[in-house]
Amino acid sequence: MYVQKNQPQTPSCDERGDLQHGRGPAALLTRLHTEERGDVPGWVMITLMSAVLVAGLLAIAQPALQGLFSDAIDQVSR
C-alpha cells in the first residue's frame, strides 16, 4: 500500500475526545501560539500576483467588456 508523506494528520480518537469533553481548547491554544507560521510569505506572493493578473486583464479587456455591457443594456431597454 502506498502512503503519501507529509499529509496532515487527522485528530486521533484521544484528541477528538479531548475536544468533545472540553479539555481541548487549552491544548488548541497552545498549538496556535507556536513559532510555526507556515508559508505566509508564499501565500502573500500568490495573492499579490493574482491581484496584479486580474488588474492587467481588466485593463486590457475593459473596453470590450464595456461595449458588451452597453449592447446588452440597449437590447433590454428596447
Secondary structure, DSSP 8 states (H G I E B T S, - for coil): ----TT------HHHHHHHHTT-HHHHHHHHHTSS---SHHHHHHHHHHHHHHHHHHHHHHHHHHHHHHHHHHHHHH-
